[in-house]
Amino acid sequence: MGSLFSGLLSASGVEVQILGTWQDALKKMESEGVRISRSGTTIFQSHPLPAFSLLPDGATYDLVLILVKTYQTANLLHRLAGLDHDTPILSLQNGAGNRDLIQSGLSNPVSAGVTYLGARLVAQGMVEWTGDGGTILPEGEIFRKIFDRDSLSKFITHFTDQIDEAIWRKLVINAAINPVTAIYSFRNGELLVENEARQRMGDIISECHAINVRKGFSDSLDQTLERVDEVLRATADNTSSMLSDILRGNPTEIESINGAVITEGRRLRIPIPANLRAYHEIKALEKKAG
């Protein structure tokens, strides 16, 4: 996602610098830039982009965009310690709790948004843009300055003053799709037709909807079910990020996805057995794969 956003923003004329840990990729992007493809065809090759593994003290930017996996957030904060305290930060990560975690470690103003972009890393400095279901950002002058550009016309962006509801809506979609695809080793589209997996997904959604109602969010259960199916249809051939992590032997984002649902369910005293079952099965798969 970092490579994709770097390339797309660079293509629109935004001056981009990259902070990361994969040294070979950083060197590649610093010497050759980022190449973005769709359906195997290159659509954009950026100019070389400055890349760092640690920010210098006093570094200042119009905006810092955080796109790492949620379990990498805490480790990222010490590499941002040199950031000027007035520089705003925007998290576009999966799950819930990222904004609070970042804010606990840095004194900068921190906001969060939601992205439904799909990306697959092909190689160092090469990324396949696999879909754009939109990116939802909080209202703010700096966000419109960077993301609301004519040259980003193929990059779908919405602005809202109800960002917390948008974040929770994305969390519910992830909670429904990601663990079930990982447990059954299914591609996304298989959840549209495989009855047992689909039932488990529906149980997770029903629990999330009960939380929605208690939180006062507007979506009906039918709207939530249809929204999840829309994502499944649009990404039918995709391997979910959670299944990909399991197959690679990496940690997953289960803590910030279904773990966040469990935390909220317990806080509101709403039963969440389907989410608990999925959470524990993913933790077992992580242990086995690791």
C-alpha positions as CSV (number, residue, x, y, z in Angstrom):
1,M,0.0,0.0,0.0
2,G,2.9,2.3,0.7
3,S,4.3,1.8,-2.7
4,L,0.9,2.3,-4.4
5,F,0.1,5.5,-2.6
6,S,3.6,6.8,-3.1
7,G,3.3,6.2,-6.9
8,L,-0.3,7.6,-7.2
9,L,0.5,10.7,-5.2
10,S,3.7,11.3,-7.1
11,A,1.8,10.9,-10.4
12,S,-0.5,13.7,-9.3
13,G,2.4,16.1,-8.6
14,V,2.7,15.6,-4.9
15,E,6.3,15.6,-3.6
16,V,6.7,12.3,-1.9
17,Q,9.3,10.8,0.4
18,I,9.3,7.2,1.7
19,L,10.1,5.8,5.1
20,G,10.5,2.1,5.4
21,T,12.6,-0.9,6.6
22,W,13.0,-3.0,3.4
23,Q,16.4,-1.7,2.4
24,D,16.6,-3.3,-1.0
25,A,13.2,-1.8,-1.9
26,L,14.1,1.6,-0.5
27,K,17.3,1.6,-2.7
28,K,15.2,0.6,-5.8
29,M,12.6,3.4,-5.2
30,E,15.4,5.9,-4.6
31,S,17.1,5.0,-7.8
32,E,14.2,4.1,-10.1
33,G,11.0,5.2,-8.4
34,V,7.8,3.2,-8.2
35,R,6.1,1.4,-11.1
36,I,2.4,0.8,-10.9
37,S,0.6,-1.7,-13.1
38,R,-3.0,-2.7,-13.7
39,S,-3.9,-6.1,-15.2
40,G,-0.2,-6.6,-15.9
41,T,0.2,-3.4,-17.9
42,T,2.3,-0.5,-16.5
43,I,0.2,2.6,-16.1
44,F,2.8,4.8,-14.3
45,Q,6.5,5.0,-13.5
46,S,7.4,7.6,-10.9
47,H,10.6,9.6,-10.9
48,P,13.1,8.4,-8.2
49,L,11.8,9.1,-4.7
50,P,13.9,9.9,-1.6
51,A,13.7,7.0,0.9
52,F,14.8,6.7,4.5
53,S,14.8,4.1,7.3
54,L,14.9,6.8,10.0
55,L,13.8,10.4,9.9
56,P,16.3,13.1,10.9
57,D,15.5,15.2,13.9
58,G,13.2,18.1,13.2
59,A,11.9,16.7,9.9
60,T,8.7,18.5,8.8
61,Y,6.2,17.7,6.1
62,D,2.7,18.8,5.0
63,L,1.5,15.3,6.0
64,V,2.8,12.0,7.1
65,L,0.8,9.0,5.8
66,I,1.0,5.7,7.7
67,L,0.1,2.6,5.8
68,V,2.0,-0.2,7.6
69,K,0.3,-3.3,9.0
70,T,-1.3,-2.7,12.4
71,Y,1.1,-4.9,14.2
72,Q,4.0,-2.8,12.9
73,T,2.6,0.5,14.2
74,A,4.4,0.4,17.6
75,N,7.7,-0.3,16.0
76,L,7.2,2.5,13.5
77,L,6.8,5.2,16.2
78,H,10.4,5.3,17.3
79,R,11.5,5.8,13.7
80,L,9.1,8.8,13.6
81,A,10.5,10.3,16.9
82,G,12.4,13.0,15.0
83,L,9.3,14.3,13.3
84,D,8.5,18.0,14.0
85,H,5.6,18.0,16.5
86,D,3.4,20.2,14.3
87,T,3.4,17.8,11.3
88,P,0.0,16.2,10.9
89,I,-0.2,12.4,10.7
90,L,-2.9,10.4,8.8
91,S,-3.4,6.6,9.3
92,L,-5.0,4.6,6.5
93,Q,-4.5,1.3,8.2
94,N,-6.9,-1.7,8.7
95,G,-8.7,-2.2,11.9
96,A,-9.4,0.0,14.9
97,G,-7.2,1.6,17.5
98,N,-4.4,2.8,15.2
99,R,-5.1,6.5,15.8
100,D,-5.0,6.1,19.6
101,L,-1.8,4.0,19.4
102,I,0.0,6.6,17.3
103,Q,-1.3,9.4,19.5
104,S,0.0,7.6,22.6
105,G,3.5,7.6,21.2
106,L,3.7,11.0,19.4
107,S,2.5,14.5,20.2
108,N,1.6,15.3,16.6
109,P,-2.0,15.8,15.5
110,V,-3.2,12.4,14.4
111,S,-6.2,11.6,12.1
112,A,-7.5,8.4,10.6
113,G,-9.2,7.5,7.3
114,V,-10.3,4.4,5.4
115,T,-9.0,3.0,2.1
116,Y,-10.5,0.3,0.0
117,L,-7.7,0.3,-2.5
118,G,-6.2,-3.1,-3.4
119,A,-2.5,-3.6,-4.0
120,R,-0.2,-6.6,-4.6
121,L,3.5,-6.1,-4.3
122,V,5.1,-7.6,-7.4
123,A,8.8,-6.9,-6.6
124,Q,10.9,-4.1,-5.1
125,G,9.5,-0.8,-6.4
126,M,6.8,-2.6,-8.4
127,V,3.1,-2.8,-7.3
128,E,0.0,-4.1,-9.0
129,W,-3.1,-1.9,-8.4
130,T,-5.8,-4.5,-8.0
131,G,-8.8,-2.3,-7.4
132,D,-10.2,1.0,-6.0
133,G,-13.3,0.9,-3.9
134,G,-12.6,4.4,-2.7
135,T,-10.7,6.2,0.0
136,I,-12.6,8.1,2.7
137,L,-10.8,10.9,4.5
138,P,-11.8,13.3,7.3
139,E,-12.7,16.8,6.3
140,G,-9.6,19.0,6.5
141,E,-7.7,21.5,4.4
142,I,-4.5,19.5,4.3
143,F,-6.3,16.3,3.1
144,R,-8.1,18.2,0.4
145,K,-4.9,19.9,-0.7
146,I,-3.1,16.6,-1.2
147,F,-5.9,14.2,-2.3
148,D,-8.5,16.4,-4.0
149,R,-6.7,16.8,-7.3
150,D,-7.9,16.6,-10.9
151,S,-4.9,14.4,-11.8
152,L,-6.2,11.9,-9.2
153,S,-9.4,11.5,-11.1
154,K,-9.0,7.7,-11.3
155,F,-8.4,7.6,-7.5
156,I,-11.8,7.7,-5.8
157,T,-11.8,10.0,-2.8
158,H,-14.6,11.0,-0.4
159,F,-14.5,13.4,2.5
160,T,-16.7,13.1,5.6
161,D,-17.2,14.5,9.0
162,Q,-18.4,11.1,10.2
163,I,-15.0,9.3,9.9
164,D,-15.5,7.1,13.0
165,E,-18.5,5.5,11.4
166,A,-16.6,5.0,8.2
167,I,-13.7,3.3,10.0
168,W,-16.0,1.0,11.9
169,R,-17.8,0.1,8.6
170,K,-14.5,-1.0,7.1
171,L,-13.6,-2.9,10.2
172,V,-16.9,-4.9,10.0
173,I,-16.1,-5.8,6.3
174,N,-12.6,-6.9,7.3
175,A,-13.9,-8.8,10.3
176,A,-16.4,-10.7,8.1
177,I,-14.1,-11.5,5.2
178,N,-10.5,-11.8,6.4
179,P,-10.6,-14.5,9.1
180,V,-13.1,-16.7,7.3
181,T,-11.0,-16.7,4.1
182,A,-7.9,-17.5,6.2
183,I,-9.6,-20.3,8.1
184,Y,-10.9,-22.0,5.0
185,S,-8.0,-21.0,2.7
186,F,-10.6,-19.5,0.2
187,R,-10.3,-16.7,-2.2
188,N,-12.7,-13.9,-1.5
189,G,-15.3,-14.9,-4.1
190,E,-15.7,-18.4,-2.6
191,L,-17.5,-16.8,0.4
192,L,-20.4,-16.0,-2.0
193,V,-21.1,-19.6,-2.7
194,E,-19.6,-21.9,0.0
195,N,-22.4,-22.4,2.5
196,E,-20.6,-23.3,5.7
197,A,-18.1,-20.4,5.3
198,R,-20.8,-18.0,4.3
199,Q,-22.8,-18.9,7.5
200,R,-19.8,-18.2,9.6
201,M,-19.3,-14.9,7.9
202,G,-23.0,-14.1,8.4
203,D,-22.7,-14.8,12.1
204,I,-19.8,-12.4,12.5
205,I,-21.7,-9.7,10.6
206,S,-24.8,-10.2,12.9
207,E,-22.7,-9.7,16.0
208,C,-21.1,-6.6,14.5
209,H,-24.5,-5.2,13.5
210,A,-25.7,-5.6,17.2
211,I,-22.7,-3.4,18.1
212,N,-23.6,-1.0,15.3
213,V,-27.1,-0.5,16.7
214,R,-25.8,0.1,20.3
215,K,-23.3,2.6,18.9
216,G,-26.0,4.5,17.0
217,F,-24.6,3.9,13.5
218,S,-27.0,4.1,10.6
219,D,-26.5,0.9,8.6
220,S,-29.2,-1.8,8.7
221,L,-28.2,-5.5,8.8
222,D,-29.3,-5.9,5.1
223,Q,-27.1,-2.9,4.1
224,T,-24.1,-4.4,5.9
225,L,-24.6,-7.8,4.3
226,E,-25.0,-6.3,0.9
227,R,-21.9,-4.1,1.3
228,V,-19.8,-7.2,2.3
229,D,-21.1,-9.0,-0.8
230,E,-20.3,-6.1,-3.0
231,V,-16.7,-6.3,-1.8
232,L,-16.6,-10.0,-2.3
233,R,-17.9,-9.6,-5.9
234,A,-15.4,-6.8,-6.6
235,T,-12.5,-8.8,-5.2
236,A,-13.6,-12.3,-6.1
237,D,-10.2,-13.5,-7.3
238,N,-8.2,-11.8,-4.5
239,T,-6.5,-13.5,-1.6
240,S,-7.3,-11.6,1.5
241,S,-4.4,-10.0,3.4
242,M,-5.0,-12.2,6.4
243,L,-4.8,-15.4,4.3
244,S,-1.7,-14.0,2.6
245,D,-0.1,-13.4,6.0
246,I,-0.9,-16.9,7.2
247,L,0.5,-18.4,4.0
248,R,3.8,-16.4,4.4
249,G,4.1,-17.3,8.1
250,N,3.6,-13.7,9.1
251,P,1.6,-12.2,12.0
252,T,-1.9,-11.2,11.0
253,E,-4.0,-8.1,11.9
254,I,-6.5,-10.2,13.8
255,E,-5.9,-8.1,17.0
256,S,-7.0,-4.8,15.5
257,I,-9.9,-6.4,13.4
258,N,-11.9,-9.1,15.2
259,G,-10.0,-8.3,18.4
260,A,-11.4,-4.8,18.2
261,V,-14.9,-6.2,17.7
262,I,-14.4,-8.4,20.7
263,T,-13.2,-5.5,22.9
264,E,-16.2,-3.4,21.8
265,G,-18.7,-6.2,22.3
266,R,-17.4,-6.8,25.8
267,R,-17.6,-3.1,26.6
268,L,-21.2,-3.0,25.5
269,R,-22.0,-6.4,27.0
270,I,-23.0,-7.8,23.6
271,P,-22.3,-11.6,23.0
272,I,-19.7,-12.1,20.3
273,P,-19.1,-15.9,20.1
274,A,-18.6,-16.0,16.3
275,N,-15.9,-13.3,16.5
276,L,-14.2,-15.1,19.5
277,R,-14.2,-18.4,17.6
278,A,-12.7,-16.8,14.5
279,Y,-10.1,-14.9,16.6
280,H,-8.9,-18.0,18.4
281,E,-8.7,-20.1,15.2
282,I,-6.6,-17.4,13.5
283,K,-4.3,-17.2,16.5
284,A,-3.9,-21.0,16.3
285,L,-3.1,-20.7,12.5
286,E,-0.5,-18.0,13.3
287,K,1.2,-20.3,15.8
288,K,1.2,-23.2,13.4
289,A,2.4,-21.2,10.5
290,G,5.1,-19.5,12.6
